[in-house]
Amino acid sequence: MKIEQLEYVLEVAKSGAISKASENLHVTQSAVSQSITALEKELGVVLFHRARTGTLPTIQGKKVIQKAVEILLKVEELREEIKEDSKDVQGKLTFASIPIYMPYLLEPLAAFKADYPNVEIEIMEQETHEIINDITRFELDIGLITLHDGLKDKMENLDFQLLNKGEMKVFAHKDSAISVNDSIEPQALINETIVMYDGDYVKWFVQNFIAEFGSLQILFTSNNTDVIKKAVIQNMAITFSPELYKEGDTLLVNQNAIKKMNILNHQPVHIAFGFVYPKKKTPSLLARKFMKYIESAMSAKKKNTTP
């Protein structure tokens, strides 16, 4: 059994025809056909049904294809690991993050580029649904998203690696009327002025809140967290945000001005933050290494912000 035989099998399964596979592989049709026939003889099974309508894998062929995918991924990992410690490592990494976490990427990105200067990295700022769509179409290697229950039906073909999680809270100025207690009833929020982060997870939370308890008075939405913080600090409005860290969350920077409150009589809304990537495609070595750099930066932030 040869590596190229497995590559030919996968390309035929993907393209549905030996002629098309030979074009994609830049080899002759006879080379592809003879390679697969030799593998079938070696394994003692028929891998494909050949017909006018196309070349379709048999039951045994599907099993071989599944294993071939795993084997070729391991081979690629081995090739990459051999070059891992070299400063001459080259390649391209496509990555996307929701806007709120872009500032946290600067430090790990700088460290990664210092260690791997010849790697081309393309980082995009996108909303969660855009990242999920691009990952599903294999247009991104990895993404950073905030996961909530409303996305469960879109994650069937994706894997999610948790970095952090938290529960949705209310943040208000410490001198505001609603800041007397540490918790607040949902009905008490209806008459409050709201400033809202323009992110998928907050929109989902607010839509569900309105459907259950009634409309909210939203002053404005923005993806600029500094603007939202200033509005709360100046006691213009309150806001919703997941508490991803015990202390030091973006909305807890000014501890003397802002108070955090739980929402009473409301099903807790848990928000998870982490990496997303295709379930059928293991992240490349470069992607996994960049993920490690981000994990280290996030871990350091948690240590620095936890009392």
C-alpha positions as CSV (number, residue, x, y, z in Angstrom):
1,M,0.0,0.0,0.0
2,K,1.3,3.4,-1.0
3,I,0.4,6.9,0.1
4,E,-0.4,7.9,-3.5
5,Q,-2.9,5.1,-3.8
6,L,-4.9,6.5,-0.8
7,E,-4.7,10.0,-2.4
8,Y,-6.1,8.6,-5.6
9,V,-8.9,6.8,-3.8
10,L,-9.9,10.0,-2.0
11,E,-9.8,12.1,-5.1
12,V,-12.0,9.6,-7.0
13,A,-14.5,9.6,-4.1
14,K,-14.5,13.4,-4.1
15,S,-14.8,13.9,-7.8
16,G,-17.1,11.0,-8.5
17,A,-15.2,10.0,-11.7
18,I,-11.8,8.6,-12.5
19,S,-11.5,11.0,-15.5
20,K,-12.1,14.0,-13.3
21,A,-9.8,12.7,-10.5
22,S,-7.0,12.2,-13.1
23,E,-7.4,15.9,-14.2
24,N,-7.2,17.1,-10.6
25,L,-4.2,15.0,-9.8
26,H,-2.5,15.8,-13.1
27,V,-1.9,12.1,-13.9
28,T,-3.3,9.8,-16.6
29,Q,-6.6,8.0,-16.1
30,S,-4.9,4.6,-16.5
31,A,-2.5,5.5,-13.7
32,V,-5.4,6.2,-11.4
33,S,-7.4,3.2,-12.5
34,Q,-4.4,0.8,-12.2
35,S,-3.4,2.2,-8.8
36,I,-6.9,1.6,-7.4
37,T,-7.1,-1.8,-9.0
38,A,-3.8,-2.8,-7.3
39,L,-5.1,-1.6,-4.0
40,E,-8.3,-3.5,-4.4
41,K,-6.3,-6.6,-5.1
42,E,-4.1,-6.1,-2.1
43,L,-7.0,-5.5,0.2
44,G,-9.2,-8.2,-1.4
45,V,-12.2,-5.8,-1.7
46,V,-13.9,-3.8,-4.4
47,L,-13.6,-0.1,-3.5
48,F,-15.8,1.5,-6.2
49,H,-18.8,0.7,-8.4
50,R,-17.9,1.9,-11.9
51,A,-20.9,2.9,-14.0
52,R,-21.9,5.4,-16.7
53,T,-23.4,7.6,-14.0
54,G,-20.2,7.8,-12.1
55,T,-17.8,6.1,-9.8
56,L,-19.3,5.5,-6.4
57,P,-17.7,3.8,-3.3
58,T,-18.9,0.5,-2.1
59,I,-19.7,-0.2,1.6
60,Q,-16.1,-1.5,2.0
61,G,-14.9,1.4,0.0
62,K,-16.5,3.9,2.4
63,K,-14.6,2.2,5.2
64,V,-11.3,2.4,3.4
65,I,-12.0,6.1,2.5
66,Q,-12.6,7.0,6.1
67,K,-9.4,5.4,7.2
68,A,-7.5,6.9,4.2
69,V,-8.6,10.4,5.4
70,E,-7.2,9.7,8.9
71,I,-4.0,8.2,7.5
72,L,-3.3,11.1,5.1
73,L,-4.0,13.7,7.9
74,K,-1.4,11.9,10.1
75,V,1.0,11.9,7.2
76,E,0.5,15.7,6.7
77,E,0.9,16.2,10.5
78,L,4.2,14.3,10.4
79,R,5.5,16.3,7.5
80,E,4.6,19.5,9.3
81,E,6.1,18.4,12.6
82,I,9.4,17.6,10.9
83,K,9.6,21.2,9.9
84,E,8.1,22.5,13.1
85,D,11.2,23.9,14.8
86,S,12.5,25.6,11.7
87,K,12.3,29.4,11.3
88,D,12.0,28.7,7.6
89,V,8.5,27.2,8.0
90,Q,6.2,28.6,5.3
91,G,2.5,28.5,4.7
92,K,-0.7,30.5,5.0
93,L,-3.1,30.6,7.9
94,T,-6.6,32.1,7.5
95,F,-8.3,33.1,10.7
96,A,-11.3,35.1,11.8
97,S,-12.6,36.5,15.1
98,I,-15.7,38.3,16.3
99,P,-14.9,42.0,16.8
100,I,-14.9,42.0,20.7
101,Y,-11.9,39.7,20.8
102,M,-9.7,41.3,18.2
103,P,-7.7,43.3,20.7
104,Y,-6.7,40.1,22.5
105,L,-5.1,38.7,19.4
106,L,-2.4,41.4,19.0
107,E,-0.1,39.9,21.7
108,P,-0.2,36.2,20.5
109,L,0.0,37.3,16.9
110,A,3.2,39.3,17.5
111,A,4.7,36.3,19.4
112,F,3.7,33.9,16.7
113,K,5.1,36.1,13.9
114,A,8.4,36.5,15.8
115,D,8.7,32.7,15.9
116,Y,7.5,32.0,12.4
117,P,8.3,35.1,10.3
118,N,7.7,33.3,7.0
119,V,4.2,32.2,7.7
120,E,1.5,34.3,6.0
121,I,-1.4,35.1,8.3
122,E,-4.7,36.6,7.2
123,I,-6.9,37.6,10.1
124,M,-10.5,38.9,9.5
125,E,-13.0,40.5,11.7
126,Q,-16.4,38.8,11.2
127,E,-19.6,38.1,13.1
128,T,-20.2,34.6,14.4
129,H,-22.6,33.5,11.7
130,E,-20.1,34.7,9.0
131,I,-17.3,32.7,10.7
132,I,-19.5,29.6,10.9
133,N,-20.5,29.8,7.3
134,D,-16.9,30.3,6.1
135,I,-15.6,27.5,8.3
136,T,-18.3,25.2,6.9
137,R,-17.2,26.0,3.4
138,F,-13.5,25.4,4.4
139,E,-12.7,29.0,3.6
140,L,-11.1,29.5,7.0
141,D,-8.7,27.4,9.0
142,I,-10.0,28.3,12.4
143,G,-12.2,31.0,14.0
144,L,-12.9,32.5,17.4
145,I,-16.6,32.8,18.2
146,T,-19.0,33.1,21.1
147,L,-21.2,30.1,21.3
148,H,-24.8,30.1,22.7
149,D,-27.8,27.8,22.6
150,G,-29.2,29.5,19.5
151,L,-26.3,28.2,17.4
152,K,-26.6,24.5,18.3
153,D,-28.3,23.6,15.0
154,K,-25.5,25.2,13.0
155,M,-22.6,23.3,14.7
156,E,-23.4,19.8,13.4
157,N,-20.4,19.7,11.1
158,L,-18.1,21.8,13.3
159,D,-15.9,21.2,16.4
160,F,-15.7,23.7,19.2
161,Q,-12.8,24.0,21.6
162,L,-13.7,26.0,24.7
163,L,-11.4,28.8,25.9
164,N,-13.7,30.4,28.5
165,K,-17.3,30.6,29.5
166,G,-19.6,32.8,31.6
167,E,-23.1,33.8,32.4
168,M,-25.0,36.8,31.0
169,K,-25.2,39.6,33.6
170,V,-26.6,43.2,33.9
171,F,-24.1,46.0,34.3
172,A,-25.1,49.4,35.6
173,H,-23.7,52.5,37.2
174,K,-23.2,51.9,40.9
175,D,-25.4,55.0,41.8
176,S,-28.3,54.0,39.4
177,A,-31.7,53.2,40.9
178,I,-31.4,49.5,40.0
179,S,-28.0,49.0,41.6
180,V,-29.4,48.9,45.2
181,N,-29.4,45.1,45.1
182,D,-27.0,42.4,43.7
183,S,-29.9,41.0,41.6
184,I,-32.7,42.3,39.5
185,E,-36.1,41.1,38.2
186,P,-36.5,40.9,34.4
187,Q,-39.6,43.2,34.6
188,A,-37.5,45.9,36.2
189,L,-35.3,46.0,33.1
190,I,-38.1,46.9,30.8
191,N,-38.2,50.6,31.9
192,E,-34.4,50.9,31.8
193,T,-32.4,52.5,28.9
194,I,-30.2,49.9,27.3
195,V,-27.0,50.2,25.3
196,M,-26.3,47.0,23.5
197,Y,-23.2,45.3,22.1
198,D,-23.8,44.6,18.4
199,G,-22.8,40.9,18.6
200,D,-24.6,37.8,17.6
201,Y,-24.8,36.4,21.2
202,V,-26.2,39.6,22.7
203,K,-28.7,40.0,19.9
204,W,-29.9,36.4,20.5
205,F,-30.1,37.0,24.3
206,V,-32.1,40.3,23.8
207,Q,-34.5,38.8,21.2
208,N,-35.3,35.9,23.6
209,F,-35.7,38.3,26.5
210,I,-38.1,40.5,24.6
211,A,-40.1,37.5,23.5
212,E,-40.5,36.4,27.1
213,F,-40.8,39.7,29.0
214,G,-41.7,42.5,26.6
215,S,-39.9,45.3,24.7
216,L,-36.7,47.0,25.9
217,Q,-35.7,50.7,25.5
218,I,-32.6,50.4,23.5
219,L,-30.7,53.7,23.2
220,F,-28.1,52.4,20.7
221,T,-26.1,49.3,19.6
222,S,-22.4,49.3,19.0
223,N,-19.5,46.9,18.5
224,N,-17.2,49.5,20.3
225,T,-17.0,48.3,23.9
226,D,-15.3,51.5,25.0
227,V,-18.4,53.5,23.9
228,I,-20.7,51.1,25.8
229,K,-18.5,51.3,28.9
230,K,-18.6,55.1,28.8
231,A,-22.4,55.2,28.5
232,V,-22.7,53.0,31.6
233,I,-20.0,54.9,33.6
234,Q,-21.8,58.2,32.8
235,N,-25.1,56.6,34.0
236,M,-26.7,57.1,30.6
237,A,-27.8,53.4,30.4
238,I,-27.3,49.8,31.5
239,T,-26.0,46.9,29.4
240,F,-25.8,43.1,29.1
241,S,-22.6,41.2,28.9
242,P,-21.3,37.7,29.8
243,E,-19.0,37.6,32.7
244,L,-16.1,35.7,31.2
245,Y,-13.7,36.4,34.0
246,K,-14.4,36.6,37.8
247,E,-12.9,40.1,37.7
248,G,-11.3,42.3,35.1
249,D,-14.0,41.7,32.4
250,T,-14.1,44.5,29.9
251,L,-17.1,46.0,31.7
252,L,-15.5,45.6,35.1
253,V,-12.4,47.7,34.3
254,N,-13.8,50.6,36.3
255,Q,-14.8,48.8,39.5
256,N,-15.7,52.0,41.3
257,A,-18.3,53.1,38.8
258,I,-19.9,49.9,37.5
259,K,-22.0,47.3,39.3
260,K,-22.7,43.7,38.1
261,M,-26.1,42.1,38.8
262,N,-27.7,38.7,38.3
263,I,-31.0,38.4,36.6
264,L,-33.6,36.8,38.9
265,N,-36.3,34.4,37.7
266,H,-34.7,34.0,34.4
267,Q,-33.2,30.9,32.9
268,P,-29.4,31.3,33.2
269,V,-27.8,32.1,29.8
270,H,-24.4,30.6,29.5
271,I,-22.0,31.9,26.9
272,A,-19.0,30.0,25.7
273,F,-16.0,31.5,23.9
274,G,-13.6,29.4,21.9
275,F,-12.2,28.1,18.6
276,V,-14.3,26.6,15.9
277,Y,-13.1,24.5,13.0
278,P,-14.4,21.8,10.5
279,K,-15.2,18.5,12.1
280,K,-14.0,16.6,9.1
281,K,-10.7,18.5,8.8
282,T,-8.2,18.5,11.6
283,P,-6.5,21.9,12.0
284,S,-3.1,22.2,10.4
285,L,0.0,22.2,12.6
286,L,0.3,26.0,12.0
287,A,-3.3,26.5,13.1
288,R,-2.9,24.4,16.2
289,K,0.3,26.3,17.1
290,F,-1.4,29.6,16.7
291,M,-4.3,28.3,18.8
292,K,-1.7,27.5,21.6
293,Y,-0.4,31.1,21.5
294,I,-3.9,32.4,21.9
295,E,-4.6,29.9,24.7
296,S,-1.5,31.1,26.6
297,A,-2.5,34.7,26.2
298,M,-6.0,34.0,27.5
299,S,-4.7,31.9,30.4
300,A,-2.4,34.8,31.4
301,K,-5.3,37.2,31.4
302,K,-7.4,34.9,33.6
303,K,-4.5,34.6,36.1
304,N,-4.0,38.4,36.1
305,T,-7.7,39.1,36.6
306,T,-8.7,36.4,39.2
307,P,-8.3,37.5,42.8
